[in-house]
Amino acid sequence: MKNLSSRRRFIGILAAATGSLLVPGALRGALAHSPPAPPLTSWRGIALGADAELHIYHPDAEIARRLIDQSVAEVHRLEKIFSLYQDGSVLSILNRQGFLDTPPADLLNLLSTSRHFSMVTGGAFDPSVQPLWTLYADHFSQAHADPGGPSRAAIERVLALVDHESIEIGADRIRLLRPGMALTLNGIAQGYITDRVTQLLRKAGLDRALVDMGEIQAMDRHEHALPWRVGLADPEHPEQVFETVSIRNHALATSGGYGTHLDAAGRFAHIFDPGTGSSQARYRSVSVLASNATTADALSTGLSNMPLPDAESLIRTMGVKAWFILADGSRVVLEG
């Protein structure tokens, strides 16, 4: 249950390389640009256990490759902080010890940002749900596991460890106030990494790029260039696009349970409701368009646990746009 390589590749965002080129897997579409355009240099790899891509336009191929190398190095640096799958990562050490002295600035920044989104979503986004993952993963890894999932009593015991207000964040020390607590940043870290790579490219003077480190950020300084086109996948048929979205200097993120199932029947997924402990999704998918990938990532996670009236209020407050695929397959689009 430790490998989440399919988590973000099948949860609804499709992007493209160029022209009619089809990117392997579920990433597919087309990039539009106004001619003449500088040469396109691309990279594909892994970030936080999920497929990742970077497409940049630069007239000098050597400089473009150097920028990609710098971006990949930044991804690897941040993985050593946020990854749950590297035993020596900073987050893994925090979870084992229950505290961390002299935490790195990126972890402080992201935990503080996570606290903000926990507050604005009324707790629907909560990085302390990791014990629920462990509970469900351990349950379904057993032979002859109850197909109905963990018992209600077991869920209630673990819910006692889920509380974003019990994360003490200080410049000198981070501390988990309840013994047995553990954090996951999988609902926000890919957005954060996407934003950090985008910032790196902007500082280098790059004009146009598409950054996909699990979430997508389109960067374009050319006012008259055509926007990047990104497809939203159909949860029932992830290889198909149900809507194409044009974006320029915005980010798009999707959360949905159909990319990673915890049980053989596919009834339980990796998105956990911090209030009830349920891992049975309220929606098939939620996609969010926002000004940055960190916001889009966190809100797509939090909105997945919110009823539509509450979601609509938050979307208006945050000034974002969201696409909901409901349990019956119908679609609702809300915009702030």
C-alpha positions in Angstrom: 0.0 0.0 0.0 3.0 2.3 0.0 3.2 2.9 -3.8 0.8 5.6 -5.0 2.3 6.0 -8.4 -1.2 5.9 -10.0 -2.8 8.3 -7.5 -2.6 11.5 -9.6 -2.3 10.1 -13.0 -5.8 8.7 -13.1 -7.7 11.2 -11.0 -8.7 13.5 -13.7 -6.2 15.9 -15.2 -4.9 15.4 -18.7 -2.4 17.7 -20.3 -0.5 17.7 -23.5 2.8 18.0 -25.1 2.4 19.6 -28.5 0.4 19.4 -31.7 -1.1 15.9 -32.0 1.5 14.2 -29.8 -0.1 11.9 -27.3 1.7 11.6 -23.9 1.8 8.0 -22.6 -0.7 7.0 -19.9 -3.6 9.2 -19.1 -1.8 12.5 -19.9 -3.2 13.7 -23.2 -4.3 16.8 -25.1 -2.8 19.7 -27.0 -0.8 22.8 -26.3 -1.7 25.8 -28.4 0.8 28.6 -29.2 1.1 31.5 -31.6 3.8 31.0 -34.2 6.7 31.5 -34.3 7.4 29.7 -31.0 10.8 28.8 -29.5 11.7 25.1 -29.5 9.9 22.9 -26.9 12.0 21.0 -24.4 10.2 18.3 -22.3 11.0 16.1 -19.3 9.0 13.2 -17.9 9.7 11.5 -14.6 8.3 10.9 -11.1 7.5 13.4 -8.3 6.2 12.1 -4.9 5.5 8.7 -6.4 3.3 10.1 -9.3 4.1 10.7 -12.9 5.4 14.3 -13.5 6.1 16.4 -16.6 7.7 19.6 -17.5 7.4 21.4 -20.9 9.3 24.6 -21.5 9.8 26.9 -24.5 13.3 28.3 -24.8 15.4 29.3 -27.9 18.6 27.7 -26.5 18.3 24.0 -26.0 21.3 23.9 -23.6 19.8 26.5 -21.3 16.4 24.7 -21.5 18.0 21.5 -20.4 19.9 23.2 -17.6 16.6 24.7 -16.3 15.0 21.3 -16.4 17.9 19.8 -14.5 17.5 22.6 -11.9 13.8 21.9 -11.6 14.3 18.2 -11.2 16.9 18.8 -8.5 14.4 21.0 -6.7 11.8 18.3 -6.9 14.2 15.8 -5.4 15.1 18.2 -2.6 11.5 18.7 -1.7 10.8 15.0 -1.9 13.4 14.5 0.9 11.2 16.7 3.0 7.6 15.8 2.1 7.7 12.1 1.0 6.0 9.4 3.1 7.7 6.7 1.1 11.3 7.7 2.0 12.1 6.5 5.5 14.7 9.2 5.8 12.5 12.1 4.7 11.8 14.9 7.2 8.1 14.1 7.3 8.8 10.4 8.0 11.1 11.4 10.9 8.5 13.7 12.3 5.9 11.0 12.1 8.2 8.5 13.9 9.3 10.8 16.6 6.2 12.9 17.1 8.4 16.0 17.0 11.0 17.7 14.9 13.6 20.2 16.0 14.9 22.9 13.7 12.4 22.0 10.9 13.3 23.2 7.3 11.6 26.3 6.1 9.6 24.5 3.4 8.0 22.1 5.9 7.1 25.1 8.1 5.6 26.9 5.2 3.6 24.0 4.0 2.3 23.0 7.4 1.3 26.7 8.0 -0.5 26.7 4.7 -2.1 23.4 5.5 -3.4 24.9 8.8 -4.9 27.8 6.8 -6.8 25.4 4.5 -7.9 23.3 7.4 -9.5 26.4 8.9 -11.1 27.7 5.7 -12.6 24.3 4.9 -13.9 23.8 8.4 -11.6 20.8 8.9 -12.5 19.1 5.6 -8.8 19.4 4.6 -6.7 17.9 7.4 -3.1 16.7 7.0 -3.4 14.5 10.2 -5.5 11.8 8.4 -2.5 9.5 7.9 -3.6 7.1 10.7 -6.8 6.5 8.8 -4.7 5.5 5.7 -2.8 3.1 8.0 -6.0 1.6 9.5 -7.6 1.0 6.1 -4.4 -0.3 4.4 -3.7 -2.7 7.3 -7.3 -3.9 7.3 -7.5 -4.7 3.6 -4.0 -6.3 3.6 -5.2 -9.1 5.9 -6.4 -12.4 4.5 -10.2 -12.6 4.6 -10.6 -9.0 5.5 -14.2 -7.8 6.1 -15.2 -6.3 2.8 -17.2 -3.7 4.7 -14.0 -2.1 6.0 -12.6 -1.6 9.5 -15.1 -1.7 12.3 -16.8 1.5 13.5 -15.0 1.1 16.9 -11.6 0.9 15.2 -12.4 4.0 13.1 -13.4 5.9 16.2 -10.2 5.0 18.0 -8.1 6.3 15.1 -10.3 9.4 14.7 -9.1 10.4 18.1 -5.7 11.0 16.4 -7.1 13.2 13.6 -7.0 16.8 14.6 -5.2 19.6 12.7 -5.4 21.8 15.8 -3.1 19.3 17.6 -0.2 20.1 15.3 2.1 22.6 17.1 4.1 24.6 14.5 7.1 26.7 15.7 10.2 27.9 14.0 12.3 25.8 16.4 10.1 22.7 16.7 7.1 21.0 15.2 5.3 18.7 17.6 2.3 16.3 17.3 0.4 16.8 20.5 -1.4 13.4 20.5 0.7 10.3 20.8 0.2 8.2 17.7 -0.6 11.1 15.4 1.0 11.1 11.9 0.8 13.6 9.0 0.4 13.2 5.3 0.9 16.1 2.9 -0.2 14.2 -0.2 -3.3 16.4 -0.5 -1.2 19.6 -0.9 2.6 18.8 -1.4 2.4 18.1 -5.2 0.7 21.5 -5.6 3.4 23.1 -3.5 6.2 21.4 -5.5 4.5 22.5 -8.8 4.5 26.1 -7.5 8.2 26.0 -6.4 9.3 24.7 -9.8 7.2 27.4 -11.5 8.8 30.1 -9.3 12.2 28.7 -10.2 11.5 29.0 -13.9 10.0 32.5 -13.6 13.1 33.7 -11.7 15.2 32.3 -14.5 13.3 34.6 -16.9 11.4 31.8 -18.7 8.4 33.1 -20.6 6.4 30.0 -21.2 6.1 26.6 -19.5 3.7 23.9 -18.4 4.6 22.4 -15.0 3.0 19.2 -13.9 4.4 17.8 -10.7 1.1 16.0 -9.9 -0.8 19.2 -10.3 -0.7 21.5 -13.3 0.5 25.1 -13.5 0.5 27.0 -16.8 3.0 29.9 -17.1 2.9 32.4 -20.0 4.1 36.0 -20.2 3.0 36.4 -23.8 -0.3 38.3 -23.6 -1.4 37.4 -27.2 -0.4 33.7 -27.2 -3.1 31.1 -27.2 -3.6 29.5 -23.8 -2.5 26.1 -22.7 -5.3 23.5 -23.0 -5.8 20.9 -20.3 -8.4 18.1 -20.3 -10.4 16.9 -17.3 -10.8 13.1 -17.3 -14.0 11.2 -17.0 -13.8 9.2 -13.7 -15.5 6.3 -15.3 -13.2 6.3 -18.3 -10.0 8.1 -17.2 -8.6 7.8 -20.7 -11.4 10.1 -22.0 -11.8 13.8 -21.5 -15.2 15.2 -20.4 -14.1 18.8 -20.7 -11.2 20.8 -22.0 -10.1 23.9 -20.0 -7.9 26.7 -21.4 -5.5 28.1 -18.8 -2.9 30.8 -18.7 -1.0 31.6 -15.5 -3.4 29.4 -13.5 -3.2 26.0 -11.9 -5.5 23.0 -12.1 -5.8 20.1 -9.6 -8.1 17.1 -9.4 -8.9 14.8 -6.5 -10.9 11.6 -6.9 -10.9 8.1 -5.4 -10.8 6.1 -8.6 -7.0 6.3 -9.0 -6.1 4.4 -5.9 -8.5 1.8 -4.4 -7.7 0.3 -1.0 -9.9 -2.8 -1.5 -10.3 -5.3 -4.3 -14.0 -4.3 -4.9 -13.0 -0.6 -5.4 -15.4 0.7 -2.7 -12.7 2.3 -0.5 -10.3 4.9 -1.8 -7.4 7.1 -0.5 -9.5 10.3 0.3 -10.5 10.3 3.9 -13.2 12.4 5.6 -11.5 13.8 8.7 -14.9 14.1 10.4 -16.3 10.7 9.9 -13.3 8.6 9.1 -15.0 7.4 5.9 -12.9 6.6 2.8 -15.9 6.2 0.5 -15.9 9.3 -1.7 -18.7 11.8 -1.7 -17.9 12.7 -5.3 -16.3 10.8 -8.1 -13.9 13.7 -8.7 -13.4 17.3 -7.8 -11.3 19.6 -10.0 -10.3 23.1 -9.0 -8.9 26.0 -11.1 -7.0 28.5 -8.9 -4.2 31.1 -9.2 -1.6 28.7 -7.8 -1.2 24.9 -7.6 -1.0 24.8 -3.8 -4.4 26.3 -3.5 -5.9 24.2 -6.2 -4.5 21.0 -4.7 -5.6 21.7 -1.1 -9.1 22.8 -2.2 -9.7 19.9 -4.5 -8.9 17.7 -1.5 -11.0 19.6 1.0 -14.0 20.1 -1.3 -14.1 16.4 -1.8 -15.3 16.1 1.8 -17.8 18.9 1.7 -21.5 18.9 0.8 -22.3 21.1 -2.2 -23.9 24.0 -0.3 -20.8 24.4 1.9 -18.6 23.9 -1.1 -20.4 26.6 -3.0 -19.9 29.1 -0.2 -16.2 28.4 0.0 -15.7 28.6 -3.7 -17.3 32.1 -3.7 -15.1 33.1 -0.8 -11.9 31.8 -2.4 -12.7 33.1 -5.9 -11.9 29.7 -7.6 -13.7 27.5 -10.1 -14.6 23.9 -9.4 -16.0 20.9 -11.4 -17.8 18.2 -9.4 -18.6 14.8 -10.8 -21.4 13.5 -8.5 -22.0 9.9 -7.5 -24.6 9.4 -10.2 -22.3 10.7 -12.9 -23.9 14.2 -13.2 -21.8 17.3 -13.2 -21.9 20.5 -11.3 -19.7 23.5 -12.1 -19.3 26.3 -9.5 -17.4 29.5 -9.8 -16.5 32.3 -7.3 
